[in-house]
Amino acid sequence: MALSLQEFVHSLDLRTLPRVLEIQSGIYFEGSIYEMFGNECCFSTGEVIKITGLKIKKIMAEICEHIEGCESPQPFELPMNFPGLFKIVADKTPYLTMEEIIRTIHIGPSRLGHPCFYHQKDMKLENLIIKHGEQIMLNSVEEIDGEIMVNCGVVRNHQNHSFTLPLSQEGEFYECEDEHIYTLKEIVEWKIPKNRTRTVKLTDFSNKWDLTNPFPKGFYGALTLKPVYEIQGVMKFQKDIVRILPSLDVEVKDITDSYDANWFLQLLSTQDLSAMTSKDFPIVAEVIEAPQGNQLPSNLLQPGKTIVIHKKYQASRILASEIRSHFPKRHFLIPTSYKGKFKRRPREFPTAYDLEIAKSAKERLHVVATKAFHPPEDEFSPVSVGDQFLVHASKTTDILCEGSRTVSVLACEKILKKSYEAALLPLYMEGGFVEVIHDTKQYQISELCALFHLPFNVKVSVRDLFIEEDILAATPGLQLEEAITDSYLLVSDLAKPTECWEIPLGRLNMTVQLVSNLPQDAGPLRVRTLIEEITEEQYYMMRRYESSFSDPPPRPPKHPSVEEAKLPLLHSAEEGTVGLPKSPKSLHVDISKKLHPSQADPDSKEPGGCQNALAGLEKERSNGGPTAVPGAEGTTEIFKNENHQKERDVTGATWVGNINVAEEKRASPSS
């Protein structure tokens, strides 16, 4: 039966792709194909197309509410790279079968691909009763005994109960309220049901965007997102991918079951390669569409190039950010095979609690205060700017203030001219400390990850001589934030099959044509890696994705004016991923005469006292204050406006001369 192209798209189940269509009738020029604005606009009767994908080409947005002083809102195009954050409004229109949900909503292995619904009435299953209004999470779709089933789960008393539902399951299924915050890209890829609109609320917007803000000034309200789709396919005997708007006035007939798909060239996208198993490799392929921003040498991924894709696997990277006093900051993924060497750089700690997190059993943490602290209780030690401390361990102590109360404190030693003095700093203390570095050794990145826990501040001291251009060497400093794993393809030129490069699966969009398979034994391979510079959006997504797999960070200690909560403290290097310090300038000093013998580094030869070093620090800071690096709890910092960022970046002190300081009010950290 012939359908209009719009009707075909409306009924299309993306899980059944690819589909083969034959043009039946429409407005066309016989025997010709015309292209307009990058889309096919005309086909001949009888032509056959293999549909390989349905993508969102653009997003049209319309403000839902009336804005005083503004004309009636008109739909406008919202760019895909719009740097805003949105909250999803649950769709009030019910889904009547599980098949309708699966056909219209993307369900996948990603944390974003697990939508939640509730049912209006109780559902009686074989071994379980799902109560009305109970949240049902859809985890995956699979074939069980020849029937397509949806793997679901409900959580009761902190325990997950799994069950399956057939596609034929009927009822009124409603979307659950979603409290998460999403980028526009996430919403486009995961959260817009096919053939439906999506209502969202704008919650934040970065004014660092180069283009004009399409919303009225100060707008943070609801808007409706309507996707405009684009069909992707391939013509018989052609390599180029054609793109068709569903509004094209033609009628089509689905002939998939009666047509030999081998007449079409087999094109594979990056997503197709990602779905392949290890047994499917190695393969020989020709590049049809090359990725943008290709950093690989010798035009390895240029259109028309024949390559060998040896395998798909997981590889380790170190996520790092440039230390600088202003935006934009650069972000990098550094392979653990990087051959350059690093020297340590001092960290900054906004509170005593951050000192507790950063201390290590391998070496005693030595810091200098950058902000004065006047304790409200006599049991605590006062802190003046320039005071130096050796951090020992946290403990609890009883204080007498309107009755006895137990408070968590940090036991330190205050360094005097010729002696040491015991000091107790409350963990709730909002001060400012800069690390004093005595270690002048040079480390490779693998050594840093093994000896110290991240985050960690470094600077490249010897560039990697095995790569043509080491982009890390030009950075003023780096904060190594966390180790991650990511999916990579091992690719080589067919002419040089043993010289391979790792290319990221998730950040390079390309299309290749499958040419042939290769025998498994390709001989020894020489694997080469790249330092990958990622965008701010990719960095934000990566930090949020990695953080979702780790335990939430502990809440910082409360001020004694609030009833103190009993909080677990981190004691291992692996747990020290919170409270990321701010980025200081270099502060290497030699005050080994004031340290215990175990603290002094015999290799340290840099002259000058701590006060002069701090003066040098101020000189470097005069170009701009330090900037906080987003951490596990602060990944949304990249969307804050400039004024808010400045408020978050106040270190608590401005250096004048050697140690004279004018204190500034520092924004309180979130509890």
C-alpha positions in Angstrom: 0.0 0.0 0.0 1.3 3.4 -1.0 1.8 6.0 1.7 2.8 9.6 1.7 6.4 10.2 2.8 5.0 12.0 5.9 2.8 9.0 6.8 5.7 6.6 6.3 7.8 8.6 8.8 5.0 8.8 11.3 4.6 5.0 11.3 8.3 4.2 11.1 9.7 2.0 13.9 13.4 3.0 14.0 14.3 -0.4 15.3 13.4 -1.9 11.9 15.8 0.2 9.9 17.1 0.0 7.2 14.0 0.0 5.0 13.8 -0.1 1.2 11.2 2.2 -0.4 10.0 2.6 -4.0 8.8 5.9 -5.3 5.2 5.5 -6.5 4.1 9.0 -7.5 4.5 12.6 -6.8 5.6 16.0 -8.2 8.8 15.3 -10.0 10.8 15.8 -13.2 11.1 12.4 -15.0 14.5 10.9 -14.7 16.1 13.7 -12.7 17.1 14.3 -9.1 17.4 17.9 -7.9 19.0 19.0 -4.7 17.9 22.1 -2.8 19.6 23.4 0.4 21.3 20.1 1.0 18.1 18.0 0.7 16.8 15.9 -2.2 13.6 17.6 -3.5 12.6 15.4 -6.4 12.6 11.7 -7.4 11.5 9.7 -10.4 8.7 7.2 -10.3 10.1 3.7 -9.7 13.3 4.8 -8.0 14.4 2.8 -5.0 15.9 4.2 -1.8 17.3 2.4 1.2 16.3 4.4 4.3 19.2 4.2 6.9 18.2 6.8 9.5 15.9 9.5 10.7 17.6 12.4 12.3 16.5 15.7 13.8 17.7 18.4 11.4 16.6 21.4 13.5 14.5 22.4 16.5 11.7 25.0 16.3 10.9 26.6 19.7 7.9 28.6 20.8 7.5 30.3 24.2 4.4 29.0 26.0 3.6 32.1 28.1 2.9 35.7 27.4 5.8 38.1 28.1 4.7 41.5 29.2 5.9 44.2 26.8 6.6 41.6 24.0 4.5 40.8 21.0 2.8 37.4 20.7 5.5 34.8 20.6 6.4 33.4 17.2 8.2 30.1 16.6 11.9 30.4 16.0 14.8 28.1 15.3 16.8 27.1 18.4 20.4 26.3 17.4 21.6 22.8 18.3 24.6 24.3 20.1 22.5 26.6 22.3 24.3 26.6 25.6 21.3 26.4 27.9 20.1 24.0 30.5 16.6 22.7 30.5 14.2 20.8 32.8 11.7 18.5 31.1 8.0 18.9 31.6 6.2 15.5 31.7 4.0 14.8 28.8 0.3 14.7 29.8 -0.8 12.7 26.8 -0.8 9.0 27.7 0.8 6.1 25.7 -1.8 3.4 25.2 0.6 0.4 24.6 4.2 -0.5 25.3 4.7 -0.8 21.6 3.8 2.9 21.2 6.4 3.8 23.9 9.1 1.7 22.3 8.3 3.0 18.8 8.6 6.7 19.8 11.1 6.9 22.7 14.8 6.1 22.5 15.7 3.3 25.0 19.4 2.4 25.2 22.3 1.5 27.4 23.1 5.1 28.3 21.9 6.5 31.6 19.7 8.9 29.4 18.1 5.9 27.7 16.1 4.7 30.7 12.7 6.6 30.7 10.3 6.3 33.5 6.5 5.9 33.4 3.6 5.2 35.7 0.3 3.4 35.1 -3.1 4.7 35.9 -4.3 1.4 37.4 -2.7 -1.6 39.2 -1.1 -4.0 36.8 -1.1 -7.7 37.8 1.8 -9.6 36.5 2.8 -13.2 37.0 4.8 -12.7 40.1 4.3 -9.0 40.9 1.7 -6.4 41.2 2.6 -2.9 39.9 0.7 -0.4 41.8 -1.0 2.6 40.2 1.3 5.6 40.1 4.4 3.5 40.8 7.4 4.6 38.8 8.4 2.0 36.2 11.9 2.3 34.6 12.3 0.9 31.1 15.8 -0.5 30.8 16.2 -2.3 27.5 14.4 -4.1 24.7 15.2 -7.7 23.8 13.8 -10.8 22.1 12.8 -13.6 24.5 11.6 -16.9 23.1 10.7 -15.2 19.8 8.8 -12.3 21.4 10.0 -8.7 21.8 9.9 -7.8 25.5 10.7 -4.7 27.5 12.9 -5.1 30.5 11.5 -3.0 33.3 12.2 -2.4 37.0 10.6 -0.8 40.0 12.4 0.2 43.2 10.8 -0.7 46.6 12.5 -0.2 49.9 15.8 0.5 48.1 15.6 -2.8 46.3 15.2 -3.2 42.5 12.5 -5.6 41.3 12.9 -6.6 37.6 10.2 -7.8 35.2 9.3 -7.8 31.5 6.4 -6.5 29.6 5.3 -7.5 26.1 4.9 -4.9 23.4 1.2 -5.7 23.4 0.7 -4.6 27.0 -2.1 -2.1 27.0 -3.0 0.6 29.4 -2.6 4.3 30.1 1.1 5.0 30.6 2.2 8.5 31.6 5.6 10.0 31.8 7.0 10.5 35.3 8.2 13.9 36.5 11.8 14.3 35.7 13.9 16.4 38.1 17.2 16.2 36.1 18.7 19.0 34.1 19.6 18.5 30.4 21.4 20.2 27.6 19.6 20.8 24.3 21.8 18.1 22.7 20.7 15.5 25.3 17.1 16.4 24.8 17.4 16.1 21.0 19.1 12.8 21.2 17.2 11.1 24.0 14.2 13.1 25.3 12.0 14.1 22.3 9.5 11.4 21.5 9.1 10.7 17.8 6.0 12.5 16.3 5.5 14.5 19.5 6.6 17.9 20.8 8.5 18.4 24.0 7.7 21.1 26.6 10.8 22.2 28.7 11.7 25.0 31.1 14.9 27.0 30.5 16.8 27.0 33.8 20.2 28.5 32.9 22.0 30.1 30.0 25.6 31.1 29.4 26.2 34.6 28.3 29.6 33.6 26.8 27.7 32.4 23.7 28.9 34.3 20.6 25.4 34.4 19.0 22.4 36.5 20.0 20.2 35.1 22.8 16.9 34.2 21.0 14.9 34.6 24.3 13.6 37.8 25.8 15.9 39.3 28.5 15.6 37.5 31.8 13.4 34.8 30.4 13.5 31.5 32.3 10.1 29.9 31.5 8.5 27.2 29.5 8.8 26.6 25.8 7.7 24.0 23.4 10.3 22.2 21.2 9.2 20.9 17.8 11.7 18.8 15.9 12.1 19.0 12.1 13.2 15.6 10.8 15.4 14.6 8.0 15.4 11.2 6.3 18.9 9.7 5.5 19.3 7.1 2.8 21.3 5.8 -0.1 20.4 5.3 -3.7 21.1 2.1 -5.6 24.7 1.9 -6.8 25.6 5.2 -5.2 27.9 6.0 -2.4 26.7 9.4 -1.4 24.1 9.7 1.4 20.9 11.5 0.4 18.9 13.6 2.8 15.2 14.0 2.3 12.6 16.2 4.1 9.5 14.2 5.2 7.4 17.0 3.7 8.5 16.1 0.2 5.2 15.5 -1.8 5.8 11.9 -3.0 4.1 8.6 -2.3 6.2 5.6 -1.4 5.8 1.9 -0.9 7.8 -0.3 1.5 9.3 -3.1 -0.5 11.9 -4.3 2.1 10.6 -7.9 2.3 10.7 -8.4 -1.5 13.9 -6.5 -2.5 17.5 -7.7 -2.4 19.3 -5.2 -0.2 22.6 -6.3 -1.6 22.0 -4.0 -4.6 22.9 -1.2 -2.2 26.3 -0.4 -0.9 26.6 -1.2 2.8 27.2 2.1 4.6 28.2 2.1 8.3 27.9 5.1 10.6 29.9 5.6 13.7 26.9 4.3 15.7 26.8 1.2 13.5 30.5 0.5 14.2 29.9 1.0 17.9 27.1 -1.6 17.8 29.4 -4.2 16.1 30.9 -7.0 18.2 34.6 -7.8 18.4 34.1 -10.8 16.1 33.1 -8.4 13.3 36.6 -6.9 13.1 38.9 -6.3 11.4 37.3 -4.9 8.3 38.4 -2.9 5.2 36.3 0.2 4.6 36.2 3.3 2.4 35.5 6.7 4.0 32.4 8.2 2.6 31.8 11.1 5.0 34.8 12.4 7.0 34.6 13.7 10.6 34.9 17.4 11.1 37.9 18.7 13.1 39.9 15.6 12.1 43.2 15.8 14.0 44.7 12.6 12.5 47.8 13.1 10.3 48.3 12.2 6.6 44.6 12.7 5.8 43.8 9.3 7.2 40.0 9.9 7.4 39.5 11.9 4.2 36.6 10.9 1.8 37.7 8.2 -0.6 40.5 6.9 1.7 40.5 3.1 2.2 41.2 2.2 5.8 41.5 -0.9 8.0 39.4 -0.9 11.2 41.2 -3.4 13.3 39.0 -3.5 16.5 36.9 -1.6 19.0 37.9 -1.4 22.6 38.0 0.6 25.8 41.1 2.8 26.5 42.1 5.0 29.4 42.5 8.8 29.3 43.2 11.5 31.8 40.7 14.4 31.7 42.6 17.7 32.2 41.8 21.4 32.1 44.0 24.3 31.5 44.8 26.5 34.6 44.1 30.1 33.7 42.4 33.1 35.2 39.8 33.7 32.6 37.5 31.9 30.2 37.5 30.1 27.8 39.6 27.3 29.3 40.9 24.5 27.1 40.2 20.8 28.0 42.1 17.8 27.0 42.0 14.0 27.1 45.6 12.8 27.6 46.5 9.2 26.9 48.4 7.3 29.6 51.1 6.6 27.0 52.0 10.3 26.9 55.8 10.6 27.0 56.2 14.1 28.3 57.1 15.0 31.8 55.4 17.1 34.4 56.3 19.1 37.5 53.9 19.7 40.3 52.1 23.0 40.9 50.5 24.1 44.1 46.8 23.7 44.7 44.4 26.1 46.5 42.0 25.0 49.2 39.0 27.2 50.1 38.2 25.4 53.4 39.8 23.3 56.0 37.6 20.5 54.8 39.3 20.6 51.4 42.6 20.1 53.3 41.2 16.9 54.9 40.2 15.6 51.5 43.6 16.4 49.9 45.9 15.1 52.6 47.9 12.0 51.7 49.7 9.3 53.6 52.7 9.5 51.2 53.7 13.1 52.2 52.6 15.7 54.7 50.6 18.5 53.2 52.2 21.9 53.7 50.1 25.0 53.2 50.2 28.7 53.8 47.1 30.7 54.8 45.8 33.3 52.4 42.9 34.5 54.6 42.6 35.3 58.2 40.3 33.3 60.5 39.1 34.4 63.9 37.6 31.4 65.7 34.4 31.9 67.8 35.6 29.3 70.4 38.9 29.3 72.4 39.6 25.7 71.6 40.4 26.6 68.0 43.5 28.2 66.7 43.4 31.7 65.1 44.8 32.0 61.6 46.6 35.0 60.1 47.5 35.6 56.5 50.9 34.0 55.9 50.7 31.4 58.6 52.1 28.0 57.6 50.7 24.7 58.6 51.5 21.0 58.3 48.3 19.0 58.0 48.1 15.8 60.0 44.6 14.2 60.4 41.0 14.9 61.3 39.5 14.1 64.7 36.7 15.2 67.0 37.0 17.4 70.0 34.6 18.7 72.7 34.0 22.4 73.0 32.1 24.3 75.7 29.7 26.8 74.2 26.2 26.9 75.7 26.8 23.3 76.7 29.2 20.7 75.5 29.3 19.8 71.8 31.5 17.6 69.7 33.1 19.2 66.6 35.2 17.7 63.8 38.5 19.4 63.5 41.7 19.2 61.6 44.9 18.6 63.6 47.8 20.6 62.2 51.2 21.9 63.2 51.7 25.7 62.9 55.3 26.4 61.7 57.0 29.1 63.8 60.4 30.6 63.3 62.3 28.0 65.3 59.6 25.6 66.5 56.2 24.1 65.9 52.9 24.7 67.6 49.9 22.4 67.7 46.8 23.9 66.0 43.2 22.8 65.7 41.2 24.1 62.7 37.4 23.4 62.5 36.4 21.6 59.3 33.7 24.2 58.7 36.4 26.9 58.6 36.0 29.0 55.5 39.5 30.3 54.9 42.0 30.1 52.1 45.2 28.0 51.8 47.8 27.5 49.1 49.9 24.4 48.9 53.7 24.8 49.3 55.6 22.5 46.9 59.0 21.1 47.9 59.0 18.3 45.3 61.0 19.4 42.2 61.1 16.0 40.6 59.7 15.4 37.1 57.0 12.8 36.6 55.4 11.0 33.8 51.6 11.0 33.7 51.4 7.3 34.7 53.5 8.0 37.8 51.4 10.9 38.8 48.2 8.8 38.7 49.9 6.0 40.6 51.5 8.1 43.4 48.9 10.9 43.9 45.2 11.1 43.9 43.4 13.4 41.5 42.7 16.3 41.1 46.3 17.4 40.8 48.0 20.5 39.4 51.0 20.2 37.1 52.9 21.9 34.3 54.6 20.3 31.4 58.4 20.5 32.0 59.5 18.3 29.1 57.3 17.9 26.0 56.6 14.6 24.3 59.3 14.3 21.7 57.5 11.4 19.9 54.7 13.6 18.6 55.0 16.4 16.1 53.1 19.0 18.0 52.6 18.8 21.8 49.7 21.1 22.5 50.1 20.6 26.3 53.6 22.2 26.3 52.1 25.6 25.6 49.7 25.6 28.4 50.5 27.6 31.6 49.4 24.8 33.8 47.1 21.8 33.9 44.8 20.3 36.4 44.5 16.6 36.0 41.0 16.0 37.1 40.1 12.3 36.7 40.9 9.1 34.9 38.2 7.9 32.5 37.6 5.1 30.1 36.2 5.6 26.6 35.5 3.6 23.4 38.0 3.8 20.6 38.5 2.3 17.2 41.9 1.2 16.1 42.3 2.4 12.5 45.1 2.3 9.9 45.7 3.2 6.3 45.3 0.1 4.1 48.7 0.9 2.6 50.3 0.9 6.1 48.1 -1.6 8.1 50.5 -2.0 11.0 50.7 1.8 11.8 47.5 2.3 13.8 45.7 5.3 15.4 43.1 5.4 18.1 40.1 7.4 17.2 37.2 8.1 19.6 33.9 6.5 18.8 31.7 9.0 20.6 33.2 12.3 19.3 33.8 11.6 15.6 30.9 11.3 13.2 31.8 9.6 10.0 30.3 7.2 7.4 32.2 4.4 5.8 31.4 1.8 3.1 32.2 -1.8 4.0 34.6 -3.2 1.4 35.6 -6.6 2.8 36.6 -8.5 5.9 40.2 -9.3 6.9 41.7 -12.3 8.5 42.2 -11.9 12.3 46.0 -12.2 12.1 47.3 -8.8 11.0 50.7 -9.1 12.7 52.1 -6.8 15.4 50.5 -3.4 15.4 52.2 -0.1 16.3 49.5 1.9 18.2 49.8 5.7 18.2 47.6 8.0 20.3 46.6 11.6 20.1 46.2 14.3 22.8 42.6 15.1 22.1 41.3 18.7 22.7 37.6 18.6 23.5 35.0 21.3 23.5 33.5 22.8 26.7 30.2 21.0 26.0 32.0 17.6 25.6 33.9 18.3 28.8 30.7 19.1 30.6 29.0 16.0 29.4 32.0 13.8 30.2 32.3 15.1 33.8 28.6 14.6 34.3 28.6 11.1 32.8 31.6 10.0 34.8 30.1 11.4 38.0 26.9 9.5 37.5 28.8 6.2 38.1 30.5 7.2 41.3 29.1 7.7 44.8 27.9 11.2 45.5 30.5 13.4 47.4 30.1 13.9 51.1 28.4 17.1 52.2 30.9 19.6 53.8 30.7 20.1 57.5 28.2 22.5 58.8 28.9 25.6 60.8 28.4 25.1 64.5 25.4 27.4 64.4 23.6 24.5 62.7 23.3 21.1 64.3 26.3 19.3 63.2 25.8 16.3 60.9 27.9 13.2 61.3 29.7 13.0 58.0 32.0 10.3 56.6 35.4 11.5 55.6 37.5 10.3 52.7 40.6 8.3 53.6 41.7 6.8 50.4 43.2 8.2 47.2 40.5 6.9 45.1 37.8 8.8 47.0 39.4 12.2 46.7 37.5 13.4 43.7 35.5 16.2 45.3 36.2 19.7 46.4 38.4 20.5 43.4 40.9 23.2 44.4 41.2 26.4 42.6 44.0 27.0 40.2 47.0 28.7 41.7 50.0 30.1 39.9 53.4 28.5 40.5 54.5 28.4 44.2 57.7 26.4 44.6 59.5 27.5 47.7 62.4 26.2 49.8 61.7 26.4 53.5 63.1 23.0 54.5 64.8 24.6 57.5 61.3 25.1 59.0 60.2 21.6 58.3 60.6 18.3 60.0 63.5 16.4 58.4 61.1 14.0 56.8 59.5 17.0 55.0 62.5 18.6 53.5 63.3 17.5 49.9 67.1 17.1 49.5 66.7 17.8 45.7 65.0 21.1 46.3 67.4 23.9 45.4 65.1 26.9 44.7 66.0 29.9 46.9 63.8 32.4 48.6 61.4 32.3 51.5 57.7 31.7 51.5 56.8 35.4 51.8 58.8 36.3 48.7 57.1 33.4 46.9 53.7 34.7 47.9 54.7 38.1 46.6 55.6 36.4 43.3 52.3 34.7 43.3 50.5 38.1 43.6 52.5 39.4 40.7 51.3 36.5 38.5 47.7 37.0 39.8 47.7 40.7 38.9 46.5 39.7 35.4 43.3 38.1 36.9 42.0 36.1 39.8 42.1 32.3 39.8 39.3 30.4 38.3 37.6 27.5 39.9 37.7 24.3 37.9 34.3 22.5 37.8 34.3 19.4 39.9 31.9 16.5 40.5 29.4 18.8 42.1 30.1 21.9 40.0 29.9 20.8 36.4 27.1 23.3 35.7 29.6 26.1 36.4 30.3 26.4 32.7 26.8 27.8 32.2 27.0 30.5 34.9 27.1 34.1 33.9 30.2 36.2 34.3 29.1 37.9 37.5 28.2 34.7 39.2 31.5 33.1 38.1 33.4 36.0 39.7 31.5 35.5 42.9 32.5 31.8 42.9 36.1 32.5 42.1 36.9 34.8 45.0 39.8 33.2 46.9 39.4 35.3 50.0 42.5 37.5 49.7 44.4 39.8 47.4 48.1 40.0 47.8 49.7 43.4 48.4 53.5 43.5 48.8 54.5 40.4 50.6 51.7 39.3 52.9 49.5 42.4 53.4 46.0 41.4 52.5 42.6 43.1 52.0 40.1 40.4 52.7 37.2 39.9 50.3 33.9 38.3 51.1 33.9 34.8 49.6 30.7 33.2 48.4 29.7 30.3 50.7 30.0 26.8 49.2 26.9 24.9 48.8 26.2 22.5 51.7 
